[in-house]
Amino acid sequence: MIYFLCFGLILVGLYGVLVRRNTVKIIISLLVIEYGIHLLLVLQGYRRGGVPPIVEPGTDQQTWIGQSVDPLPQALVLTSIVIGLGVLALLVSLSIRLFERYGTMDISKMRRLKG
């Protein structure tokens, strides 16, 4: 059920990227896609009733392996968030430079002004 929320976020973001003409709205749509993918990755490592992936001394590791939550997707999402922040800064600076050059945020008007 919650996977539908992930796919819904991705589809809403994809719709915004394909339909919108404002660069700021396109950037926000890309962020919505990114958040949907992050949620999907975190849900892949989730296990209902799971325990934190920390082995305490004296515990049976075979029992622990079957019950623990997978920490790898969480680490990948944290890395992706940091990379996404850098990409966001690049996109915002590019959008500002395009506005300074063309005087508009509309990409269809920027194509007409090209030349």
Backbone as CSV, one residue per row, in Angstrom:
resi,resn,N_x,N_y,N_z,CA_x,CA_y,CA_z,C_x,C_y,C_z
1,MET,0.821,-1.201,0.000,0.000,0.000,0.000,0.868,1.269,0.000
2,ILE,1.895,1.270,0.850,2.726,2.467,0.932,3.607,2.616,-0.304
3,TYR,3.828,1.502,-1.015,4.596,1.588,-2.255,3.857,2.425,-3.300
4,PHE,2.532,2.412,-3.237,1.750,3.243,-4.161,2.014,4.728,-3.913
5,LEU,2.258,5.094,-2.657,2.608,6.475,-2.333,3.938,6.849,-2.989
6,CYS,4.890,5.935,-2.942,6.184,6.190,-3.583,6.014,6.393,-5.080
7,PHE,5.300,5.475,-5.714,5.096,5.584,-7.151,4.240,6.801,-7.492
8,GLY,3.303,7.146,-6.611,2.504,8.360,-6.814,3.360,9.610,-6.785
9,LEU,4.281,9.681,-5.828,5.194,10.827,-5.760,6.066,10.908,-7.003
10,ILE,6.560,9.769,-7.443,7.405,9.762,-8.642,6.610,10.200,-9.863
11,LEU,5.379,9.719,-9.994,4.559,10.088,-11.151,4.139,11.559,-11.122
12,VAL,3.827,12.086,-9.938,3.481,13.505,-9.829,4.681,14.371,-10.209
13,GLY,5.862,13.996,-9.747,7.072,14.730,-10.111,7.373,14.637,-11.600
14,LEU,7.180,13.465,-12.175,7.407,13.293,-13.608,6.427,14.123,-14.427
15,TYR,5.181,14.169,-13.974,4.182,15.015,-14.632,4.600,16.482,-14.593
16,GLY,5.091,16.929,-13.429,5.526,18.318,-13.298,6.714,18.649,-14.190
17,VAL,7.643,17.703,-14.330,8.804,17.944,-15.187,8.388,18.035,-16.652
18,LEU,7.471,17.168,-17.067,7.089,17.118,-18.473,6.123,18.225,-18.884
19,VAL,5.277,18.700,-17.972,4.210,19.638,-18.344,4.562,21.089,-18.026
20,ARG,5.197,21.337,-16.906,5.461,22.705,-16.479,6.546,23.351,-17.321
21,ARG,6.467,24.673,-17.466,7.441,25.423,-18.257,8.293,26.359,-17.408
22,ASN,7.938,26.539,-16.151,8.689,27.406,-15.251,9.858,26.612,-14.670
23,THR,11.059,27.183,-14.698,12.238,26.446,-14.238,12.171,26.113,-12.747
24,VAL,11.589,26.987,-11.947,11.478,26.717,-10.514,10.531,25.536,-10.277
25,LYS,9.428,25.483,-11.009,8.492,24.368,-10.864,9.102,23.058,-11.349
26,ILE,9.946,23.123,-12.348,10.634,21.921,-12.823,11.608,21.420,-11.761
27,ILE,12.308,22.339,-11.114,13.241,21.956,-10.049,12.485,21.322,-8.880
28,ILE,11.352,21.897,-8.506,10.542,21.334,-7.420,10.025,19.950,-7.807
29,SER,9.646,19.779,-9.059,9.178,18.466,-9.520,10.295,17.432,-9.467
30,LEU,11.507,17.834,-9.800,12.639,16.918,-9.678,12.885,16.517,-8.224
31,LEU,12.679,17.453,-7.307,12.821,17.143,-5.884,11.755,16.158,-5.422
32,VAL,10.529,16.299,-5.940,9.455,15.369,-5.575,9.793,13.958,-6.065
33,ILE,10.348,13.849,-7.270,10.789,12.547,-7.771,11.865,11.973,-6.857
34,GLU,12.805,12.811,-6.458,13.890,12.359,-5.594,13.360,11.859,-4.251
35,TYR,12.407,12.571,-3.660,11.841,12.148,-2.378,11.082,10.832,-2.510
36,GLY,10.395,10.641,-3.627,9.699,9.376,-3.857,10.666,8.209,-3.950
37,ILE,11.785,8.421,-4.611,12.787,7.365,-4.738,13.444,7.090,-3.384
38,HIS,13.695,8.140,-2.609,14.268,7.940,-1.269,13.331,7.108,-0.403
39,LEU,12.055,7.436,-0.437,11.081,6.694,0.364,11.026,5.237,-0.082
40,LEU,11.072,5.001,-1.378,11.051,3.632,-1.898,12.280,2.848,-1.443
41,LEU,13.444,3.478,-1.472,14.668,2.786,-1.046,14.660,2.469,0.447
42,VAL,14.174,3.396,1.255,14.123,3.142,2.698,13.142,2.020,3.003
43,LEU,12.031,1.978,2.278,11.048,0.925,2.507,11.569,-0.452,2.097
44,GLN,12.536,-0.514,1.194,13.101,-1.800,0.790,13.869,-2.444,1.943
45,GLY,14.457,-1.653,2.808,15.221,-2.200,3.922,14.410,-2.386,5.190
46,TYR,13.129,-1.994,5.171,12.301,-2.075,6.375,11.832,-3.511,6.602
47,ARG,11.792,-3.919,7.850,11.260,-5.227,8.216,10.347,-5.030,9.423
48,ARG,9.112,-5.450,9.300,8.139,-5.289,10.391,8.605,-6.086,11.613
49,GLY,8.671,-5.411,12.736,9.117,-6.052,13.969,10.621,-6.256,14.020
50,GLY,11.355,-5.586,13.155,12.801,-5.746,13.102,13.505,-5.038,14.238
51,VAL,14.706,-5.464,14.475,15.522,-4.861,15.533,16.627,-4.037,14.872
52,PRO,17.186,-3.072,15.586,18.299,-2.299,15.020,19.475,-3.215,14.697
53,PRO,20.221,-2.898,13.638,21.313,-3.786,13.220,22.580,-3.602,14.044
54,ILE,22.458,-3.750,15.354,23.598,-3.627,16.258,23.700,-4.929,17.040
55,VAL,24.852,-5.593,16.945,25.052,-6.866,17.627,25.619,-6.588,19.006
56,GLU,24.908,-7.042,20.009,25.388,-6.902,21.383,26.183,-8.148,21.765
57,PRO,27.136,-7.980,22.637,27.914,-9.153,23.047,27.019,-10.190,23.727
58,GLY,27.221,-11.445,23.363,26.470,-12.531,23.990,25.182,-12.893,23.268
59,THR,24.857,-12.230,22.152,23.638,-12.573,21.420,23.969,-13.553,20.303
60,ASP,23.002,-14.353,19.955,23.174,-15.317,18.874,23.050,-14.581,17.541
61,GLN,24.103,-14.620,16.736,24.101,-13.859,15.488,23.151,-14.444,14.455
62,GLN,22.882,-15.726,14.481,21.961,-16.323,13.510,20.539,-15.808,13.722
63,THR,20.127,-15.660,14.958,18.802,-15.107,15.248,18.762,-13.632,14.894
64,TRP,19.854,-12.944,15.144,19.918,-11.507,14.878,19.810,-11.207,13.392
65,ILE,20.451,-12.021,12.552,20.460,-11.770,11.105,19.054,-11.854,10.541
66,GLY,18.245,-12.767,10.992,16.887,-12.916,10.471,15.930,-11.830,10.934
67,GLN,16.233,-11.139,12.019,15.301,-10.160,12.572,15.719,-8.716,12.364
68,SER,16.932,-8.463,11.954,17.413,-7.081,11.904,16.950,-6.359,10.643
69,VAL,16.900,-5.060,10.750,16.560,-4.189,9.625,17.818,-3.989,8.792
70,ASP,17.665,-3.961,7.479,18.823,-3.803,6.593,19.290,-2.345,6.614
71,PRO,20.521,-2.053,7.059,20.990,-0.666,7.151,21.532,-0.108,5.834
72,LEU,21.771,-0.956,4.841,22.373,-0.492,3.591,21.491,0.509,2.836
73,PRO,20.182,0.272,2.665,19.362,1.287,1.978,19.349,2.634,2.705
74,GLN,19.393,2.601,4.026,19.419,3.858,4.775,20.700,4.622,4.504
75,ALA,21.815,3.920,4.438,23.094,4.577,4.141,23.098,5.129,2.723
76,LEU,22.530,4.372,1.780,22.457,4.853,0.403,21.582,6.091,0.284
77,VAL,20.486,6.128,1.022,19.596,7.290,0.978,20.282,8.508,1.583
78,LEU,21.016,8.334,2.665,21.752,9.465,3.246,22.771,10.021,2.260
79,THR,23.465,9.139,1.559,24.403,9.581,0.542,23.674,10.301,-0.590
80,SER,22.537,9.767,-0.989,21.755,10.371,-2.061,21.209,11.745,-1.666
81,ILE,20.864,11.918,-0.409,20.375,13.216,0.052,21.480,14.270,-0.069
82,VAL,22.698,13.904,0.304,23.822,14.845,0.208,24.103,15.191,-1.249
83,ILE,24.108,14.185,-2.115,24.330,14.443,-3.535,23.189,15.275,-4.108
84,GLY,21.956,14.987,-3.695,20.796,15.757,-4.156,20.861,17.216,-3.743
85,LEU,21.422,17.484,-2.571,21.580,18.869,-2.133,22.546,19.621,-3.029
86,GLY,23.626,18.955,-3.429,24.572,19.583,-4.357,23.951,19.835,-5.724
87,VAL,23.178,18.866,-6.210,22.497,19.031,-7.497,21.464,20.147,-7.417
88,LEU,20.751,20.237,-6.293,19.773,21.309,-6.105,20.441,22.675,-6.152
89,ALA,21.583,22.819,-5.498,22.301,24.092,-5.524,22.731,24.441,-6.948
90,LEU,23.180,23.442,-7.701,23.573,23.664,-9.087,22.371,24.080,-9.939
91,LEU,21.230,23.416,-9.769,20.036,23.751,-10.548,19.504,25.144,-10.223
92,VAL,19.533,25.505,-8.952,19.057,26.840,-8.569,19.987,27.916,-9.130
93,SER,21.286,27.694,-9.064,22.211,28.689,-9.620,22.069,28.779,-11.137
94,LEU,21.840,27.666,-11.801,21.603,27.674,-13.245,20.314,28.406,-13.585
95,SER,19.283,28.201,-12.781,18.019,28.895,-13.003,18.166,30.409,-12.813
96,ILE,18.942,30.807,-11.825,19.176,32.238,-11.599,19.941,32.846,-12.769
97,ARG,20.944,32.136,-13.255,21.716,32.643,-14.412,20.848,32.734,-15.663
98,LEU,19.964,31.773,-15.878,19.052,31.833,-17.023,18.093,33.019,-16.898
99,PHE,17.633,33.294,-15.681,16.750,34.438,-15.474,17.494,35.741,-15.727
100,GLU,18.755,35.812,-15.291,19.536,37.028,-15.538,19.778,37.247,-17.023
101,ARG,19.972,36.173,-17.759,20.268,36.311,-19.185,19.019,36.596,-20.017
102,TYR,17.926,35.859,-19.765,16.738,35.967,-20.602,15.629,36.821,-19.992
103,GLY,15.682,37.052,-18.692,14.660,37.875,-18.050,13.340,37.165,-17.837
104,THR,13.315,35.866,-17.946,12.102,35.089,-17.737,12.462,33.717,-17.176
105,MET,11.488,33.092,-16.534,11.666,31.735,-16.022,11.007,30.707,-16.927
106,ASP,10.309,31.138,-17.947,9.582,30.257,-18.854,10.532,29.690,-19.904
107,ILE,10.654,28.362,-19.969,11.615,27.773,-20.899,11.170,27.890,-22.352
108,SER,9.877,27.985,-22.603,9.431,28.149,-23.992,9.792,29.545,-24.509
109,LYS,9.764,30.559,-23.659,10.174,31.905,-24.076,11.687,31.979,-24.238
110,MET,12.430,31.200,-23.457,13.891,31.186,-23.584,14.288,30.606,-24.939
111,ARG,13.553,29.629,-25.416,13.860,29.057,-26.736,13.642,30.065,-27.840
112,ARG,12.603,30.902,-27.703,12.337,31.922,-28.710,13.370,33.021,-28.693
113,LEU,13.952,33.311,-27.520,14.927,34.379,-27.392,16.336,33.918,-27.763
114,LYS,16.508,32.632,-28.004,17.822,32.100,-28.314,18.332,32.674,-29.627
115,GLY,19.604,33.024,-29.671,20.148,33.498,-30.923,20.946,34.686,-30.754
